[in-house]
Amino acid sequence: MAEKNKIVAVVMGSDSDMPVMKACIDKLKDFGIDPVVRIISAHRTPDIAADFADNAAKNGIKVIIAAAGMAAHLAGALAARTTLPIIGVPLCASESPAGIDALLSTVQMPPGVPVASMAIGKAGAINAAVFAVQILALADEKIAAKLADFRKAQRQKVIEKDSAV
């Protein structure tokens, strides 16, 4: 069973995805959420992916963030096996046409099996964390307060930068 704060899972298709997804993990930790972090391939370990998705809710997970490059089927494969919200982060691979293949693999899901798709790369990784926090904030006042503080801080940074110009 997941610990109380292990309510978000960050699943990557490869360890080569970690440099980008570290931004997601760090942003979740900024909100006090210590995620479950896994390396699971939709293509190389489909049985493990299915088992993870099948048992995630039972294990206390409330949101899954899935990141992959190239033929990025991880988010869709997980979404097919669970009713938990899945947030997909398409990533660039060295053999990839700027991550467009991963973006299309993540965003083009059939009706009834949705994946909330973020931007390609680091911006998408950070937004995936924030979007997971927004989902959790619907039922958790403490997380909602942290989200409100985060938004106020973002606003203040822009005001300060504007004043410095």
Backbone bond lengths (Angstrom), bond angles and torsions (degrees), N, CA, C in turn:
res aa  C-N    CA-C-N  psi(-1)  N-CA   C-N-CA  omega(-1)  CA-C   N-CA-C  phi
1 M - - - 1.452 - - 1.526 108.72 -
2 A 1.328 115.67 142.90 1.460 120.47 179.27 1.522 109.78 -72.74
3 E 1.341 115.41 144.49 1.455 119.81 174.27 1.525 107.88 -65.91
4 K 1.341 116.86 164.91 1.461 121.38 -175.65 1.521 112.49 -52.67
5 N 1.345 117.99 -42.60 1.453 118.76 -177.84 1.528 112.92 -90.07
6 K 1.320 118.23 3.14 1.466 122.27 176.85 1.526 108.45 -92.66
7 I 1.321 115.50 61.57 1.465 121.34 -174.26 1.519 112.67 -103.97
8 V 1.332 115.65 -4.90 1.457 121.18 176.13 1.522 107.52 -123.43
9 A 1.318 115.79 137.93 1.459 120.80 173.68 1.520 108.61 -112.34
10 V 1.317 115.77 135.77 1.457 122.40 172.46 1.522 105.94 -112.46
11 V 1.329 115.13 113.12 1.457 121.35 -175.74 1.526 108.04 -115.50
12 M 1.319 115.56 129.22 1.464 121.51 179.66 1.515 109.93 -118.43
13 G 1.312 115.76 147.69 1.452 120.59 179.61 1.513 113.60 -74.79
14 S 1.339 116.82 -19.66 1.458 121.32 -177.09 1.517 109.49 -156.49
15 D 1.322 116.34 155.03 1.463 118.96 175.77 1.520 111.78 -66.96
16 S 1.324 117.77 -19.01 1.468 120.34 176.80 1.531 111.67 -68.43
17 D 1.336 117.39 -13.05 1.466 122.04 177.27 1.531 112.78 -81.81
18 M 1.329 117.26 -13.58 1.464 121.33 -174.74 1.527 114.11 -60.38
19 P 1.336 120.86 -41.12 1.465 118.03 -179.24 1.532 113.59 -56.35
20 V 1.318 117.91 -37.73 1.467 120.96 177.96 1.525 110.27 -78.35
21 M 1.316 117.22 -43.94 1.461 120.45 -174.49 1.526 113.45 -74.94
22 K 1.323 117.43 -11.67 1.464 120.08 173.57 1.527 110.03 -59.82
23 A 1.326 117.14 -33.49 1.473 120.38 177.31 1.523 110.87 -63.29
24 C 1.314 117.23 -36.39 1.467 122.34 176.98 1.525 110.10 -67.68
25 I 1.310 115.89 -48.88 1.463 121.13 -179.31 1.526 110.40 -60.39
26 D 1.325 116.48 -44.88 1.463 120.72 179.52 1.524 111.68 -63.22
27 K 1.328 117.15 -40.38 1.469 119.97 179.96 1.527 110.09 -65.94
28 L 1.332 118.10 -40.88 1.468 120.21 175.87 1.527 110.47 -59.66
29 K 1.327 116.45 -42.56 1.465 120.22 179.79 1.522 111.19 -64.40
30 D 1.342 117.24 -32.26 1.473 120.68 175.68 1.533 110.98 -58.37
31 F 1.332 116.33 -29.47 1.465 121.40 179.53 1.530 112.07 -93.84
32 G 1.330 116.88 7.63 1.461 120.63 179.20 1.518 113.53 82.18
33 I 1.323 116.97 17.27 1.467 121.39 -179.31 1.525 108.10 -108.50
34 D 1.320 115.45 114.96 1.463 121.59 178.12 1.528 106.91 -97.31
35 P 1.336 117.58 102.70 1.460 119.11 -171.30 1.534 113.73 -77.69
36 V 1.310 114.47 156.87 1.453 121.62 164.90 1.524 104.94 -73.32
37 V 1.318 118.83 129.70 1.458 122.23 -179.87 1.523 108.18 -119.57
38 R 1.338 115.53 126.47 1.472 120.79 -177.40 1.529 110.37 -135.11
39 I 1.324 115.32 152.63 1.463 123.31 168.62 1.518 105.39 -111.21
40 I 1.342 116.20 111.68 1.462 121.70 -178.60 1.530 107.30 -140.52
41 S 1.293 117.31 126.24 1.455 121.22 -179.72 1.528 110.66 -98.66
42 A 1.321 115.25 129.71 1.466 119.65 176.50 1.524 111.07 -64.69
43 H 1.322 116.76 -26.27 1.461 120.83 -175.99 1.521 113.92 -100.13
44 R 1.334 117.51 -35.18 1.461 120.81 -176.56 1.527 113.02 -93.60
45 T 1.346 116.33 -25.78 1.473 120.31 178.87 1.537 109.81 -135.12
46 P 1.330 117.42 57.74 1.470 118.98 -176.56 1.524 113.24 -63.06
47 D 1.315 117.35 -30.46 1.465 120.12 177.93 1.530 111.13 -66.76
48 I 1.322 116.79 -39.20 1.467 120.78 178.56 1.531 109.64 -69.68
49 A 1.333 116.76 -39.28 1.472 120.15 177.38 1.528 110.21 -60.80
50 A 1.325 116.54 -45.44 1.472 120.70 179.87 1.520 110.79 -62.64
51 D 1.327 116.75 -44.97 1.463 120.60 -179.67 1.534 110.95 -63.59
52 F 1.331 116.30 -42.06 1.460 119.68 178.74 1.525 110.46 -60.32
53 A 1.325 117.31 -49.30 1.467 121.16 -178.94 1.526 111.31 -64.27
54 D 1.324 116.24 -42.61 1.470 120.62 -179.45 1.527 112.42 -59.99
55 N 1.336 117.58 -32.31 1.454 121.76 -173.66 1.524 114.86 -107.39
56 A 1.310 117.89 -2.36 1.467 120.90 -174.81 1.527 112.29 -58.05
57 A 1.311 117.72 -50.24 1.472 120.40 -178.62 1.528 111.02 -61.58
58 K 1.330 116.96 -43.04 1.474 120.84 177.76 1.518 111.54 -59.97
59 N 1.336 115.50 -29.78 1.461 121.01 -178.33 1.529 112.97 -89.15
60 G 1.330 116.99 8.87 1.458 120.54 174.37 1.515 115.81 93.22
61 I 1.316 117.11 -1.70 1.470 120.72 178.46 1.528 108.35 -70.84
62 K 1.337 116.07 138.26 1.461 121.61 178.51 1.527 112.34 -113.24
63 V 1.329 117.04 -25.79 1.466 122.51 179.93 1.523 107.87 -143.35
64 I 1.335 115.93 139.08 1.464 121.32 176.27 1.522 108.66 -116.37
65 I 1.324 115.72 128.94 1.456 122.30 171.99 1.516 106.32 -105.69
66 A 1.333 116.69 123.35 1.463 121.46 -177.07 1.524 109.67 -120.91
67 A 1.320 116.55 124.51 1.458 122.00 -177.49 1.518 110.34 -121.78
68 A 1.331 115.12 135.35 1.456 119.68 177.82 1.525 109.57 -160.33
69 G 1.314 115.25 159.34 1.453 121.80 176.49 1.511 110.12 -114.74
70 M 1.329 115.56 178.87 1.465 124.24 179.28 1.536 110.84 56.98
71 A 1.330 117.36 -122.97 1.466 121.11 177.30 1.526 106.18 -80.65
72 A 1.320 115.69 79.80 1.466 122.79 -168.08 1.520 111.21 -80.93
73 H 1.312 116.11 76.06 1.459 121.27 -177.04 1.519 113.27 -93.61
74 L 1.328 117.76 -1.29 1.462 120.48 -174.73 1.525 112.45 -59.00
75 A 1.328 117.62 -50.24 1.470 120.13 -178.72 1.523 110.68 -59.57
76 G 1.321 117.47 -45.19 1.458 121.20 179.92 1.518 112.60 -66.01
77 A 1.326 116.45 -39.26 1.463 119.97 178.78 1.522 110.84 -63.41
78 L 1.327 116.73 -39.89 1.465 120.16 177.72 1.524 110.60 -69.97
79 A 1.333 116.84 -41.99 1.468 121.21 -179.90 1.525 111.80 -61.10
80 A 1.313 116.72 -31.54 1.464 121.03 -179.90 1.530 112.15 -68.57
81 R 1.342 116.35 -19.22 1.464 120.51 -173.65 1.522 114.47 -110.59
82 T 1.339 118.73 -4.26 1.464 120.94 -177.97 1.520 110.01 -143.71
83 T 1.321 115.35 157.42 1.464 119.98 173.75 1.529 111.39 -98.48
84 L 1.318 117.61 3.49 1.463 120.58 174.95 1.526 109.79 -66.06
85 P 1.335 117.35 152.03 1.464 118.83 174.56 1.536 110.21 -64.28
86 I 1.319 115.12 133.68 1.461 122.00 177.32 1.524 107.64 -115.05
87 I 1.320 115.66 128.15 1.457 121.77 176.48 1.521 106.79 -112.02
88 G 1.325 116.36 119.82 1.452 121.56 -178.09 1.519 112.28 -97.05
89 V 1.324 115.74 136.11 1.461 121.72 175.79 1.523 107.85 -121.25
90 P 1.334 117.14 106.13 1.467 119.81 176.60 1.530 109.92 -75.11
91 L 1.321 116.15 139.59 1.461 120.88 -177.41 1.530 110.97 -123.68
92 C 1.320 115.75 153.01 1.464 121.38 174.14 1.520 108.69 -78.41
93 A 1.301 115.36 142.43 1.461 121.33 171.23 1.525 106.40 -120.23
94 S 1.318 116.44 158.31 1.465 118.98 -177.11 1.525 111.80 -60.26
95 E 1.316 117.62 -28.74 1.463 121.84 179.89 1.528 112.06 -92.57
96 S 1.307 116.48 4.80 1.454 122.99 -170.41 1.520 112.46 -94.04
97 P 1.331 117.13 144.51 1.461 119.75 173.56 1.530 110.95 -78.02
98 A 1.345 116.31 74.79 1.470 124.14 178.05 1.524 113.67 59.72
99 G 1.317 117.76 24.34 1.455 121.20 177.41 1.515 114.68 82.02
100 I 1.333 117.55 2.59 1.468 120.66 -178.98 1.531 110.45 -64.03
101 D 1.332 117.24 -37.56 1.467 120.33 177.89 1.524 110.59 -61.09
102 A 1.339 116.83 -43.69 1.460 120.77 178.89 1.525 111.18 -66.99
103 L 1.328 116.93 -39.67 1.460 120.36 178.26 1.523 110.76 -59.78
104 L 1.316 116.82 -48.30 1.464 119.85 -178.80 1.525 111.53 -65.98
105 S 1.333 117.15 -37.51 1.465 120.29 177.55 1.520 111.70 -64.29
106 T 1.322 116.63 -31.56 1.461 121.41 -177.80 1.522 111.94 -83.15
107 V 1.310 116.57 -41.35 1.465 120.65 -171.96 1.533 113.02 -84.54
108 Q 1.308 118.91 -29.05 1.466 122.02 -174.38 1.527 111.80 -88.28
109 M 1.322 115.79 71.04 1.459 121.45 179.72 1.529 110.03 -97.25
110 P 1.326 116.55 149.75 1.466 119.09 179.32 1.531 110.99 -71.77
111 P 1.318 116.59 156.41 1.471 119.74 179.08 1.532 111.34 -55.25
112 G 1.315 115.74 136.20 1.457 120.76 176.92 1.518 114.63 93.94
113 V 1.335 117.48 -8.96 1.468 121.49 178.60 1.534 107.45 -129.95
114 P 1.341 116.93 71.80 1.458 119.70 -173.20 1.523 114.23 -77.86
115 V 1.318 114.09 148.84 1.459 123.90 169.15 1.522 105.61 -130.10
116 A 1.321 117.47 125.92 1.464 121.01 174.57 1.524 106.93 -78.04
117 S 1.302 116.76 110.03 1.464 121.13 -173.07 1.516 111.57 -95.87
118 M 1.319 115.36 132.21 1.454 122.59 179.07 1.527 109.74 -99.96
119 A 1.318 116.33 -179.77 1.460 122.56 177.33 1.525 110.30 -68.17
120 I 1.307 115.32 163.99 1.460 121.52 177.87 1.534 109.42 -72.98
121 G 1.324 116.49 134.14 1.454 121.50 170.25 1.518 116.27 84.10
122 K 1.353 115.29 -151.10 1.464 122.05 -171.01 1.521 112.88 -61.17
123 A 1.332 118.37 -41.15 1.470 119.74 178.49 1.521 109.92 -61.22
124 G 1.313 116.60 -40.77 1.462 120.56 177.33 1.514 112.30 -66.05
125 A 1.328 116.65 -36.97 1.463 121.04 178.93 1.529 110.49 -63.68
126 I 1.329 116.17 -45.14 1.467 120.27 179.08 1.523 110.34 -66.89
127 N 1.329 116.97 -44.02 1.468 119.52 179.29 1.519 111.91 -64.98
128 A 1.323 117.70 -31.64 1.468 119.94 176.56 1.529 110.09 -62.01
129 A 1.321 116.43 -42.71 1.466 120.16 177.90 1.522 110.41 -62.62
130 V 1.329 116.98 -46.90 1.468 120.59 -178.52 1.527 110.24 -64.69
131 F 1.320 117.62 -39.73 1.466 120.55 178.87 1.530 110.57 -65.22
132 A 1.326 117.23 -40.23 1.474 120.28 175.43 1.527 110.10 -60.21
133 V 1.320 116.48 -41.63 1.470 120.95 177.95 1.526 110.12 -63.04
134 Q 1.323 117.63 -41.45 1.468 120.58 178.15 1.531 110.92 -60.32
135 I 1.318 117.45 -41.12 1.465 121.34 178.31 1.527 109.76 -63.41
136 L 1.316 116.36 -47.85 1.469 121.01 -178.36 1.519 111.87 -66.24
137 A 1.328 116.77 -32.34 1.467 121.27 -178.62 1.530 112.30 -64.62
138 L 1.308 117.66 -20.58 1.464 120.72 177.88 1.524 112.21 -61.51
139 A 1.336 116.50 -28.22 1.462 120.23 -176.26 1.529 113.39 -122.43
140 D 1.336 116.96 7.53 1.462 119.52 -176.86 1.527 108.95 -138.62
141 E 1.332 115.97 109.34 1.468 121.09 -176.21 1.531 112.60 -64.02
142 K 1.324 117.66 -34.97 1.467 120.12 179.56 1.525 110.92 -66.17
143 I 1.312 116.34 -43.09 1.463 119.50 177.42 1.529 109.58 -66.95
144 A 1.321 117.17 -38.89 1.470 120.78 177.74 1.523 110.85 -60.08
145 A 1.309 117.20 -40.65 1.472 121.12 179.10 1.528 110.49 -65.69
146 K 1.326 117.09 -41.97 1.468 120.52 177.68 1.524 110.60 -63.62
147 L 1.327 116.77 -38.25 1.470 120.68 178.07 1.526 110.37 -64.77
148 A 1.325 117.51 -43.05 1.471 121.09 177.95 1.531 110.08 -61.80
149 D 1.329 117.27 -42.07 1.468 120.76 178.03 1.532 111.10 -63.49
150 F 1.319 116.73 -40.38 1.466 121.98 178.12 1.527 110.49 -59.91
151 R 1.325 116.46 -46.25 1.466 120.62 -179.86 1.526 111.33 -64.59
152 K 1.329 116.86 -40.24 1.476 120.58 177.54 1.530 110.13 -63.03
153 A 1.328 116.88 -41.36 1.467 120.98 179.45 1.526 111.01 -65.34
154 Q 1.328 117.23 -39.62 1.469 120.22 176.46 1.520 109.85 -60.20
155 R 1.314 115.79 -46.09 1.466 121.43 -179.70 1.527 110.15 -60.15
156 Q 1.329 116.29 -45.99 1.460 120.82 -178.03 1.526 111.33 -62.66
157 K 1.325 118.04 -39.54 1.469 121.24 178.52 1.524 110.83 -59.59
158 V 1.328 117.44 -41.87 1.457 120.92 179.46 1.529 110.26 -66.00
159 I 1.312 116.96 -42.61 1.471 121.04 178.80 1.530 110.16 -60.92
160 E 1.332 116.86 -43.34 1.460 120.59 178.84 1.522 111.81 -64.77
161 K 1.320 117.63 -41.27 1.469 120.91 178.32 1.525 110.62 -65.95
162 D 1.328 116.14 -37.96 1.464 120.16 177.68 1.524 110.29 -64.12
163 S 1.304 117.35 -41.42 1.467 121.67 -179.91 1.529 111.99 -66.75
164 A 1.318 116.28 -28.91 1.460 121.16 -178.23 1.526 113.12 -79.59
165 V 1.316 117.38 -12.02 1.479 120.50 -177.53 1.508 110.41 -75.57
